[in-house]
Structures are given as structure tokens and as C-alpha cells.
């Protein structure tokens, strides 16, 4: 790549937040020579991570070329590279990469990174990366391209997450990592971790794998790293590279092939190969065992340029950057946070599993007293005991200290009388999903609490408006819908009924923030967002099954979408009675779009919990006694027909939800299904996928999102 092309690429980003390369000369002890330390810093605080855009790379490359010249003149004996507090580098600037509309520009970006990193790898003196904090993607690859690496025990989020965001590690990671830590570990870092909710490594984990050669405490990390580098340069310290492998070794050849095969099986199980990026990572890994570094770099660049132009990549950036990183922090429609009221005590009506999970979450995150109530002491005691047992598990796993465990336990109490809510500021019900039961609960609570106390319902499908009808202060009621398991699922649907006031809503959003949940404002409409979409999806698949489509065909038809689980598996996880109850609520609200399956009702009536059971060969089958309970039509569909039918149904339902004003826009639909249902980032949620497959235009006559938001911009 020519200097002119470098400058042209950099010129495309005049507004880039440049991460500068600051050089400091350090005299090593014992007259060992001069050590040049580069610190990467964008001049902003810790809320603004350092990233790698074209201008940043050009500056780093210029600095490295200067240091290479100094090394050739004998002026320096080593070069180190580290970052500002908490960061080495957070990787490539995704917002910049997304704007590379031409394949050629993407290729230039890939080549620019390789050219700069090649200089780091060939300075003429040893290079050292001091991983003081977060190092993702190209940030970790800077470290991998260095001769030696140290890591802080306090460093978190070390990863090559590119398979998760629709790309490949494009600056040497796929080549260096398997040689450094073995192909099996490399597949874990590049495939298994990214596709498992974008899991990352801690500093100690990176050291254990062999990614880093030495590990030091955060307090004097850079000083200790420089002292260690001096010993390495002097020949007094030799890093342990026992995890490294020679790809030409016959035993490694077999291991390499096995690791690639295991990676492909993992990708198939996790994504049904619905995204091209993970397979491309494995293609490069498989090919580069017999390649030199330069040939692998060329393959990485070509692959990266290709993937940058895919809608899957653009959808992932939309989901990850625009939604999860940005929109989630500024919820559409949320009132001014200054209206929020303080919450110093919380009441939870019910002491079952959901109620107990809520109590634990409130106590751990908000650190305020929480009181559970139920109809008898046995249930109350069981709920409090559940909280205490979960706290003990956290203590056993060393996720909390003994002091924190004791404080959390002390915050949670139980009572058989709702009089315990008299001084509560916020009371949430988590009782049986029956409207009259919930109305009775709120009538009893309202007679006890102060006029300012907020009432909340965790209903998943019932009308919040109907619950408020008989309240003296209907403006105090808000929907506060969590997803199961409460501690894990990040979404919170905050439901505004017609009379819910702004102070109540503002308090709900502040509580969500304190609970570390992502809140989305939802209009009071049956099943809100996530459950309405899931039940429409499951309803179409079950309807096809009832019509005579074979179970395996119906249940696997949506595999091209890469969803986290099949419809029948989801039904079993939710529980057939619960799924059927919600479907009945939706049928009552919306009619035949949500047909109620008589076959499922027969299963519910007979206590059948799941359609599938393990067969003799381990594959799921429908037991004969389950089949005997059901009857089927004579109009089976192909898997392609079921898929298209479901796509069109989802496009219709989401179009109706938007026209009804259930949420502010399609972005909120996508945020909800990503965080509330675990739908893949590479789909972009659901609306970019429906746009991509043509369902939006088939059903609604238009796309949900304009070209360029989660897809390639329109030509011209």
C-alpha cells in the first residue's frame, strides 16, 4: 500500500478521535541502555476508550518508523507500548469501519494495520507490550505482534471478538495466536468466547494461556514491566513459551485439524452458520498452518475487506454500537431524570421463584431493605431462604466478600402481612398471572402504603391499564417487566399506562439504571414487545405443525435465522402451560393472528411439559403417547415455506406494533429482542433481518430501516 493511499484513507475521517502515540525515553538500570516507551492516549477520560482509526494508525506507524531508525543507529535497546489508565486499546473504531463504503477502502484499512504492525514486529530491537487494561481486537493484536508481553492482574476484557461483530481478526491474530498458545486455545479465544455472549479474558487468564509472558499487580505495573523487560534484554529472564507450537510438527498438524473441526461444529451449533464471519476465521486458521506470515496477512486483508461490505457486519455494528452501546443509555421517551423520587425501601408481593429473584437483585444492586410477603409463613421463609442460598453461592464463588454477603442477607426480610409495606417507596407484585388476582393485590397494597409509593407489576402479558382501573391513584402504577433469569437477562420493559405520571416513570428508569438493566419504554399493549414477537413466531411454527408439517421440519425451519433456540425448545423452556396462557391472552387481544393450538392444549391438559424427548440415538423425538394425544391436518409445509411464513408474520406484527406506537421506533424492537430474547447481534435484532430477506417490503411495502443504518448505503 502506497503512502498516497494511506493519506487518502486517513483523509476520509477528518473527525476521527485520534489516539496519539507519545514516546518517552527511559534509562534502564545498570547502564543497560535506553528504552523507548510508547503510551497510546486519546486525551479523554476513562469513559472514552482509545480506538484505532486510520489517522491513529498513520501516526503510530510514523512513530514506529522513527524508533526503527533510532534502533538501527544504536540509540535504543528496546521499545515498549502501553496505554492510558484502564486501556491498552479497545480495537478498531467500528463507527469508522462501518463508514468504509468501498471495498477498496476496507482493503486499505486492513493493509494499513498490517503495515504498521509489521514495523512493530521488526524494529531491530525487542518490542514489549505492557497490557495495562482492556485490549480488544486490534488492541490485543498490537500485543501479539510485539516480541514479549506483560499483563496486569487488574486487566479485564482481553479478546479477539471479531467473529462476534461480523469480521475476522485482521491484523495478525489468526496467524500468531495458534502458534503462541496452541490451535485449541486459539479457537477458544477467537470462536468459542466471542460466540458465547462475547466472553473475554482477564489478565490472569491471558497469562495462564500463554498470551502474556509475565504478570504484575496494577499499582506499579508499568514500572515492574520495564524492570522485567530490562532483564529480558540483558538475558537474565527467559519467558516460558511451553504452550507455543510448531505448525510443521506432525502431532500439531493433527491437533490443528481437530481444533478447526471442533470450531466448525461449535459455530454450527451456535449460529447455524447464519453469519459468514466465524467460518471465515476458521478458513484462515485452517489455511495459514502452511503459510508464511505475509501470505496469511494478504488473506486476512482480503477477507476483512470482503466482510466489511456484508450486511451482517453492518447489522452487527448497528446492534452493538448504535443500540446496545448508545441507544440503551438514552432510552427513547424517558422523562427527565430529575423527576425521579428516592427509593429507600422496596416491597415484593409474592415469595416464589420470580419474587425471590427480584428481592435478591434489589438488595444486591440498590442496597436498600427489601421485604417479601406471601399468604403463609412457609412460603415467606422459603423465599427468604432462597435469597440467602443464592448469596452463599456467590460467596462460595468469590464473587462477593463475606461482608457484602452478610449485608445483602440482612437487607432481605419476609412477612405474612402487607403492613410491612407501610414505609416502602416502591412495591412490585410477582404473583400468579391472573388479572383479578393482581387487582386484588394492588387494592390491598394501596390501602397500606403512602400516597407517594409507586406500585409496579411484573406482568408479562396482562393489561397494566386494567390493573389500574380501580386504584385511587392509577397514576402511580407502572409495568416493570423483567426477563428470566432475572440476574442474567439485561432487558427491562417499562410499561406506561395512559395515566402513569412522569415522576413514576422517571423513578422506574432510575431504578433500572441502579439495577444495571437496559430499560425500554413500552406502551401498554398485550405482551408488550418481546413476548408478542416470540409468541407470534412460535404460533406460526406450531400452526404449521398442527397442519401436518413433520415436527423436525417445523422446528428446524428457522435455523437460517441463527436464533439461540428452536421454537419447540423455547416452548419447553418457558413451559407449555405458560406459553399457552400468554397465547390465549394475545388471542383475546389480537384475534386469529395468535391462534390457540388445540394440540398444545391437549398436552397441557395431560401434564406434558415438552413436545420432545431424547430418542434412542440421543436425537429428540416425540414419544408415541404424546403423539397419540394430538391430531393433525393434511396440508404440510416445507421448511422454506415455514421460514417465509414466519418472516412475513413477524414483519406484519412489528409493522402493527410500530403503527400502534408500542415503542418509539424499530430500534427499540431490535434492542428488546437482542437483550430480552438473546437474538443474535449479526441479525441486527429482527428488523434488519426482515429488511434483508425482503419480508418488510413483501408485507408492509417498505423497509423498517433506511439503507445505510444496518446495511450498505443505497447506491448514489
N, C-alpha and C positions, 0 to 999 in steps of 0.2 A: 504494500500500500504506500502510495506516494505522500510526501509532505503536503502537497496541494489538496489531496483527498482528505487528509487529516484535518486540515484547516477548514475545508468546505463542510465537513461533518460537524465540527465544533461550531461553525457559524450558524448551523440550523437551530442552535439552542442559546440564543443571546440572554435568556432569562434563567439559565441554569444556576442553581445554588452550588457554587464551586467548592469542593473540598480541597483545600490548599495543602501543599507538601512543604512543611517547614523543616529546615535542616539545622541541626546543632552538632558541633564537633565536641567530642568528649575524649579526654586523655585517659587511656586505660592505665590501671595501676602497674607499677614495675617497669615504667618506660616501654610498655608493650606496643605503643603506637596510638594513632588517632582513630577513633571510631565515629562514624557519621550516623546520627540518629535522625530519621525522618518521622515527623509526627503529622498524621493526617487530621485536619481540623477544618470544619466549615465556619468556625467563628460563632456558632449558635449554641444555645444551651442544650441540655441532655434530652429535651423533648423533640429536637430536630436532628435525627440521625445523619451521620455522614454517608454520602452515596457517591457512586461513580458514574458521572456523565461524561460526554466527550471532552469538554473543556478540562474537567478534573484529570482525565487520563492523559491529555496532552501535556498538562503541567507536570504531572508525575513522571511522564516519560522524559521530559526535558531535564528534570532534576536528576533522574537516574543516569541519563547520558553524561551529565556533568560529573556525577560521582564515579562513573566508569572511567572517565578521563583522569580524574584525580587518583583513582586506584592504579591506573597504568603508570602514573608519574611517581607512585610510591608514597603518596601523601596520606592515604588512609589504609587501615588493615582490615576493616570490616564495615558493613552497613547494617543498621537495624531499622525496622519500620514498626511503628505502633500508632495508636490512635488517641483521640481526646477521651476524657473520662467516660467510661461505660461502653465505648465502641472501638473496635478496630475499624471496620467498615460494614455498613448494612447492605452492601451489594450494589448492583447496578440501579440507577434511578429508573424505576419502572414507568413513571409518567413520561420520562424522556424516551424510553424504548418504545412505548406504545405509539409515540408520535412519528416513528420512522415508517413512513407510508410506502417507501420504495424498497424493494428487496435489496437493491444495491446499497442503500444507506444502512440497512441492517447488517449486510456483509462487511461494510466498512467499520461499523461499531465493533463487530466481533474481531476483525483483524486488528483494529486499534488496540483493543485489550491484549491480544496475544503479543503484539509488537512491544508494548510497554512491559508486560510481564516477562517476556524473553530477555529484556535488558536486565531486569531484576535477577533473573536466573543465571546471568552470565556477566557479572560485574568485574570479574577478575580477582575478587576477594570474597570471602564467605559473607553470605547475607543471612540475616536473622529476623524473624517476625516475632514480635512480642505481643501476643494476643491478650490484650488487657480487658476486653469486653466482647460485646456482640460481634460476630463475624459470620455473615451470611453470603452465600453465592460467591460473587466476585471478591468479596471481602475475605472469605476463607481461602479462595484461590490465590490471593496475594501471599498468604502464609504458606500455602502448599508450594508455590514457586520459589520460596526462599530456601536456602540451604538447610537452615535449622529453625526450630520453633520452640518458644516457651508459651505457657498459658497460665492465666491467673486462676486460682481456686474459685474466685468470685465471678469468673466469666460465665455468662449464660448465652443461650441461643447461638450455638455454633452449628452450622448446617450448610448443606448444598440443597436448597429447596426447589431447584428449578423444575423438577418433574411435577411438582405441585402447582407451579404457576404457568405451566404450558411451554417450558423451554428445556434446554439441556445445560448442564454446567459447561459453559462455552469457552472458558479461559484456562484450560488445562486440568481441571479437576478430574474428569473422567479418565485421563491418562495417568496422572500422578497417584491418585488415591489408591487404586487397587495394587499398585506396585509398593506403596508405602505401608498399607495395613492389611493387604490380602484382598482377593476379589470378593470373598463372602462379606467381610466387614464393609467393603466399598458399596456393595449392593444394599446393605442395611442403611448406610448413610444417604445414598443417592436415590433409593427407591422405597424401601420399607418405611423409613422415617417420614419422608415427605407425604407419602400416601396414607399415613396414619395420623391424620389431623395435623400435618406439618410439624411433627415432633422434632425437637432439636437436642443437641448435646450440651451438657455442662462442661466446664473446664476439666474437672477430674475425669469425666467420661472420655473426653477427647484425648487426655493423657494416657488413659488406660488402653485405648485403641491403638495408640502409637502415632496419632496425628501430631501431637506435641512431644518434644524430646525432654522437656523439664517443666515442672510446675512450682509456682511460688504463690505466697499469700498476697492479697491485694495491697496491703498497707505500703509496702516498699517494692512492689512488683517490678517496676522498670529498673530500679537500682540493682535488685537481685538478678534480673535478666542480663543486664550489662556485665555484671561480675561473672556470671556463668559464661557469657559469650567470650569474655576475656580468657577464661580457662580453656574453652574450646579452641580459640585461636592459638593459644600457647601450647596446645596438645596435652593439657592437663585433665581434660574431660572428654570422654568419648560417648556420644549418645547411644542408647540401646535401640537398635533397629531390628529387633528379633521378629517383629510382625511383618517386616518387608519381605517381598518375594521376587524371584526372577521368573518372568513370564515364559522363558525358554525352558525352564526346568520341567521335565516330563510330568512330575507329580502336580506341578502348578497348572499345567495345561488342562488336566482333568478337573482340577478344582475350579479353574476359570470357567470352563464349560458348564459345570454344575451350578456355579453361582449365577450365571446368566439364565440358565433354565429355571432355577428357583425364582429369580426375579421376574421372569415372564409369567410364571404361574401366579405369583403374588399380584402382578398387575391385572391379570385376567380376573382374579377373584375380587379385587378391589374396585376395578373400573370397567370391567367387561371390554377393555380396550376402546372405550368410547372417547378417549383423549389420545392424540398421537405422541405426545411428549415422552411419557415413561418408556414406551417401546423404543423410541429414538435413542434415549440414554443407553439402553441395553444394546442396541445395534452398534453404537460407537464403542461401548465396552467390549463387545464381542470382537469387533474388527481390530481394535487397537492393540490387542495382545501381540500381534505380529508386526505392528507398525513402529516406526520411529516417531519421536515427539513431533516433528514438523508435519509429517503426514497426518497424524492424529489431529493436530491443530487445524489443518486445512479442512478435514472432515467436520470438526466441531464448528468451524465458521460457516460452512455451507449449510449444515443442519440448523444452526441458530438462525441464520438469515431466512431459511425456509419457514421455521416455526414462528418467527416474529410476524409473519404475514397471515397466520391462520386465525380464524375467528375464535378457536378455542383459547388461544393465548390472549386475545383481546377481551374475551369474555371473562377470563380468569383475572386479568388486571382490573376490569370493571368491578368484579365481585370483591376482590381482595382489597384494592386500593380505594375505589370510589365508594363502595358500600361499607365493608367491614372496618376499614381504616378511617373513613371520613364521615359518611352519612350517619353511621351508628353513633358518632359522637355529637351530632347535631340533629336530633330527631325532628322530623318534619311535623309541624303543628304543635309542638310542645310549648306551653305557656312560659312566661318569664319566670325563671327560677327564683327570683326574689319573692314571689308569691308563696313559696313553699313554707309549710309550717314545721316546727321542730317535732320530732318523734322520739319520745323518751321511754315509752313502754308500748309493747305490742301484744295483742291478744290473738290467739288462733283457736277458732271454733272447730273442734274435732281433735282426735288424738290418734288417728290411723296413720298409715304409712306416708301419705302425701302431707298431712298436717305436721307430722313429726319431722319430715324433711324440711319443711318451711321453718319450723321452730329452730332447727339446727342452723340453717342458713342465716336467719335473722340474728341469732345470738353471736355466731362467728363473725359475720361481716359488719353488723351495725353495733354490736357490743352494748345492747340495751336489754333490759329484762323482757322475757317472753313467757307468757302463761298460756298453757293448753287447757282446754276444757272438753269434757265429754259427759255422756249420760251416767257413767258409773265410775267408781274409783279404780276398778280393774283396768278399764280402758285407759284412764288417765295415767296410771302407773306404768302401763305398757308403753305409752307414748314417750314419757319422760325417760324410761329405761332405754328405749331405742336411741334417743339423743345421746345419753351417757355412753352407750356402747359404741356409737359412731365416733364420738370424741376419743374414746380409748383406742379405737383403731387408728385414728390419725396420730395419736401419741405413740403408738407402737411402731408406726411407720416413720416416726421422727419428723412428721410434717408440722407438728406444733410442739411447743415446750410444755413441760408439766404445769407451769404457772398458767399458761394460756388454757390448757385443758381444764384446770380447776376453775378458772374464771368463767369459762363457757358453760360448764356444768351448773355453776351457781346461778347463772342468769336464767336458766330454764326451770320453770316450776309447773305444777298442774293443779287443777281444781275441778270439782264437780259442779261448782256454782259459777254462773256468768257474772256474779257480783265481783269476781276478781278483775273484771274489765273496767271497773268504775273509774280508774285513773289512767286508762290506756288512751293513747293518741291515735292508734291505728288498730283495727280489728279485722282480720281476714277469715272468711269461712272456707273450710275444706271438707265439707260433708257430702253426703250422697247427692248425685247429680239428678235431683228432682226439684222442680221449681217450687212447689208448695213447701217442701222441707226447708229450702233456703229462705223463702219468705218468712216462715215462722222463726227461723234463727235470727234474722235481722230484726224482726219485731221485738224479740226478747232482748237482743243486744241494745237496740236503740232506747229501750226503757231504762237502761242502766248507765250507759256512757254519757259523757258530756256532749253538749251541742256541737262542739268543735271536733269531736272524734271522727276520724274517717273510717268508713266501712268499705271493705273490699271483698270481692268474690273471686275465687279461683276457678269459676266455671269454665269448661272447655267449649260449651256449645249453647247454653241457655241464654235467654234474653236478660241482659242487665236492666233494661228499661222495665220489664215486667217485675223484676225483683224490687225495684224502687217504687212501684205504684202505690203501696200502702204505707210507705215511710213518712214520718212527719217532716223529715229533711231529706228529700230524694237527691238533693244536690250533693250530698256527702258520699254517695255510693259510686264506686269506680270498679271496673273489671281489672283484675291483676292476675293474668293467666300465665302460670309457669308451665314448663315442659319437664317431662320425666326422663331421667333422674334430675331432680332439682339442682343438685350441686354441680352437675356437669353441663347441662344444656344452657347456652348463654342467652337465649331469647326470652323476653317478657313482653307479652301483648298487653298493652294498657288500653282498656276499653272505655270510651267516653259515651255515656248515655246522654240523651237530649238535655237533661237537667244537671248533669255533673258540672260543678263550677271549676273555674280556673285554678283556684287555690288548692283544691283537692287534686286536680291533675298535676299541678306543679310539684306537690308533695310526692305524688306517686312516681314522677320521673326522678326526683332527687333520691327517693328510696331505691329505685332501680340502679341508679349510679352507685349508691353506697353498697348495694349488693353485688356490684361488678357484673350487672346484667345489661344487655343491649335492649333498650325499650323502643317499641314501635307503637305509635298512636293508631288505634283501630276504632272505627265506627261500630256501634252496637248492631251487628248483623249476625245471624246464626252461624256458629262455629268460627267466626272471625276470619282469620286468614289461613293459617297452616292446616288446621283440621278440615276446613272447607275444601282446600285443594287436595289434600290426601284422600278424603272420602270420595271426592269426585273421581279421582284416579282409581282408587280401589273399586268403586262402584262399577266403572266401565269394564274392568278386568273380570270382576265377579259376574257381571251380566253376560259377558262373552262365555264364561264357563257354564253358567246356567243354560245358555242357548245350545250347548253341546260341544263347545270347544274343549279339547282334551286339557286336563289340568296342567300338565307340563308345558303345553303350548301357551296357554293363557298366562301362567305365572312367569314364564321366561320371555314373554313378548317385549317387555320394556327394557331388556338388557342393553340395547344400544344407547339408552339414556345414561347408563352407568350409575344408577341410583344405589344407595347404600344397602338396600334390601329389597327383595321381591314383594309384590303386593300380598301374597298369601302369608309370607313370613311376617310382614308388618301387621297383618290382621291377628296373627297368633301372639305377637309381642304385645299389642295393645290389649288383646283379649277379645274373643268373638262377642261376648255379651256387651262390652263397652263399645266396640266398633258398631255393632248393630243398633245400640241405643242412640249413638250420635247420628247414624244414618237415618234413623226414624225422625230425629229432630230436624234434620236437614230436609227430609221428605216433606215434613209438615210445613216447613218454611218455604221451600222452593219447588215442590211438586216432583214430577217424573224425572227431572234431571238427576235426582237422587233416589233411584228406585230401591226399594227394600227387598232383598233377596229372601225368598221363601225357603230356599235350601239352607241358607245360613241360620234362619230362624229355627229350622228343624234341628240343626246341630246345637244351637244354644239351648233349645228345649230339652235336649237329651244329654246335656252336660259335656259335649265335645268341645275341647279347648283349642284344637288346631286341626286344620284340614290334613296337614302332612304328618306322617310318622316315619321313622327310619325303616327302610326296607332291608332285605337280607344282604344286599351288597353295599349297604350304607347310603344308598341313594333314597331320597324321600319318595314315599308312595302314599296313596290314600287307602287306608285299611278297608277291607271288604265291608265291615259292619258300618263304617262311616258312609261308604258309597250307597249302602242299602237304604240309608235314611233319605237320600236325595233323588230327585227326578230331573231329567234334562230334556232340552229341546232338540230339534233336528236341524239346526242351522249353524254348524260350526264355522269358525273363522280361522284364517291363517294367522301366524304370528305377526306378519306385516299388516294385516287388516286390524288386528287388536292394537298394535302400536299406533297406526294412523288414527284409529277411532279415539284412542286415549289422548293423543296430541290435540286433536280437534276439540275434544271435550274440555281439556284444560284451557285451550285458547278461548273457548266460549265462556267458561266460568270466570277466568281472570278478566276478560273484557267486561263481563257483567259487574264484577266486583269494583272495577275502576269506574264504571258508569254510575254505580251506586255510591261512590265516594267512601268505600270501606277503608281505603288508605289514600295517602296523598298522591301516590304515583306508582308506576310499575317497579321503581327501585325498591320501594318498601315491600312489595310482594316478593321480590328476589331476596332481600335481606331476611325476610321471615323464613323462607324455605331453606335458606343456607344455614341459619343459626337455630331454627326450630325443628327442622327435619333432617339436617345433615346432608342436604343435597350438594352435589359436587361443585367446587369453585369453577371447574372447567366448563360447566354448563352456563356459568354466569348467574346461577339461580334457576329460573324457569323461563322468564320472558325472552332472553336472548336465544335460548334453545328453540322456543316455539317460532321465533322470527327466522332462525337459521333453517329449520326444516319446512318452512312455508305454511305452518298451521295458522299463524296470526292472520296472514292475508287470505288464506282459504276461508276462514271463518268470519273474520271481522273486516276484511277488506283493507287492512293496513297493519303495519308493524307496531309492536309495542314501543320499541326504542328506535330512534333515528340512526341511520348508518353512521358509524364512527364512534358511537358510545360504547358498544360492546362488540363491535365488528369493524371491518375495514371501512373507511370512509367511502362515500359514493364517488365514483369517477367524476373528474372535472371539478 
